[in-house]
Amino acid sequence: MTGMKFHEEENFENLVLADRKLQDQVYESCSFLNCDFSDAYISFCRFIDCTFENCNLSMAKLAGSQFKDTLFRGCKILGVNFSDCTDLLFAVSFEKCLLDYASFAGRKMAGTPFGGSSLKNADFTETDLSSAIFVNCNLENAVFSKTTLRSADLRGATDYSIDPESNIIRKARFSASGIEGLLRKYDINIE
């Protein structure tokens, strides 16, 4: 804990940390509005009960950082590897975010909402997404391999391809129009 800088209930607006280093910081109940963290090195930071709104975190490196009860709303988070974050109390939610090429491989994310987000080419390999909510999400080319989707809600999600034989999908909810995404590997025509 020594050397950590604490920020509590602070509002950060139009902060530009693109290509910069942010290290050993603790943010509790803070909000970030229109901030640019693209290509930033955010290492060993803690974000607890924080909100990121309309921020750019594309290609940010999150080595050893912690996100607990953190909301991302309208953010651009392209290519971010959330697998580099610490597992301790990891809990995030996303609303209308651009998460293309993000990696959540190996994460425990039960109940995580991804409402209205783009997750093209996202990696969910060995991710626990039990009860996660993917309503109105674009999952084009997203990778689901050994993924737990037990009781997940994918109604209204589009362009996914999920192999029921190599993923756990028990009690997951899909719309009738998405059935093709569950049968794609069989190379059959559904009309």
N, C-alpha and C positions, 0 to 999 in steps of 0.2 A: 504494500500500500504506500510505502514511502515514495515520494516523487510524483505521486498522482495529483493532478489538478482537478478540483471539484467545481462543477457548475450545477446549480439547482434553480429550477423554475426560471430559467433565462430564455429569452426569445432571440433567435439569430435570424436575421433577414439579409438576403443578398450577399451572404458570405461567399467569398471565392477562395477555395483551397485546391483548385485544379492543379495536378502534378506536384502537390506539396505533401509534406509529412505531418500527420496528426498522431501523436503517441501519448500513451499513459494519461488519458483524460477520462473523467467520469462525468456523464451528463445525466441528471435525474430530473424528470418532469420538465424537460426542455423542448422547445419547438424550433424547427428549422424550416424557413419559408424561402423559396426561390434561391437556394444555396447551390453552389457548384462544387462537388467533390469528385468530378471526373478525373480518372487516373491518379487519384490521391492514394497515399499509403496510410491507411487508418489502422494502426497496429496497437493492440492491447488497450483499446478504449472500451468503455462500458456505456451503453445507452439503455437507460432504465425508464420506462413509462414516457418515452419520447415520441414526437410526431415529426415526420419529414413530409413536407407538402410542396409539390412542384419543384423538387430538387433533382439535380443530375448527379447520380452516383455511378455512371457508366464506367466500367473497367476499374473501379476502385478496388484496392487490395485490402482485405479485412483481417489479416493475420492476427489470430488470438483475441479478436474483439468480441464483445458480448452484446447481444440485443435481447432485452427482456421486455415484453409487452410494448413493443415498438410498432407504430403504424406508419406505413408508407402510402401516401395518397397522391395520385397524379405524378408519380416520380418516374424518371428515366433511369433504369438500373440494368443496362445492357452488359452482358458478359461478366457479371459479378459472381464470384465463387463463394457462396454462403457456407460451403463445406469447410472453409478456412476459419470460420468463427468458432469460438468456444462452445461446447455443448451445454454448459451450465445454464439452466433456466432459459434456453433459447426459445423465444416466442415472438413471432412477427405476424403482421397482417398487412395485406396489400389491397388497395382500392384503385382501380383504373390505372395500373402501372404498366410500363413497358419493361418486361423482364426477359426479353429475347436473349438466348444464349446464356442465361444464368444457370448456375449449378447448385443443386440442393442435394447432391449425392450423399447418401448415408445419414442425412439429417432426420431427427425425430420432429415431425411437424404436425402431429395430430391436431385436428380442429382448425388448422390454418385457413383463413379466408383469402382467396385470390380474386375476389369479385371484379369482373369486367376488365381483367388484365390480359395482355398479350404475353404468351409464354412459348413463342416459337423457338424450337431447337433447345429448349430448357432440358436439363438433365436431372431426372428424378430416380436414378439408379439406386436401389436399396434404400429408398426414402420411406419413412413411415408417414403416410398421408391419411391415416384413419380419420374419418369424419371431416376431412378437408372440404372446402367449398370452392368449386371451380365454375360457378354460374357465369355465363356469358364470357368465357375465356377462350382465346384462340390457342390451341395446343398443337399447331402444325409442326410436325417433325420432333415433338418433344419425346424424350427417351424415358420409357417406363420399362424397367427390367428389375425383377425381384422387388418390385415396389408394393407396399401395402396400401391398398385403397379401400380397406374395409369401411363400409358405411359412408364413403365419400360421395359428394353430390356433384355429378358432372352433367346435370340437366342444363341444356343450353350451351354447354361447351362444344367447340367445333374443331374439326380437323385432327382429332386424336387418333392414334393407333395403339391400342392396348391389347396385348396378348393375354387372354384369360388363363392360359396354361402356365405362364411364367410370372404372373403377378397375382396378388391376393385381392380379389374384387368382391368378396362375399358381402351382400347387402348394400353394395354401392348402387347409386341411383344414376341411371342414364335415360336420356329421352329416346323415344322410338326412332327419331331421325338420326341418332348417333350410333345405331346398332352396327352400321357398316364399319365403324372404327374398332369394333370388337371382333369382327370377322375378316378383316383385311388380309391377314396372313394366309387365309384359305383360298385367295384369288378367285372368289366367286362373284357373280353379278347379282346385285339386289335391286329389284325394280319396283 
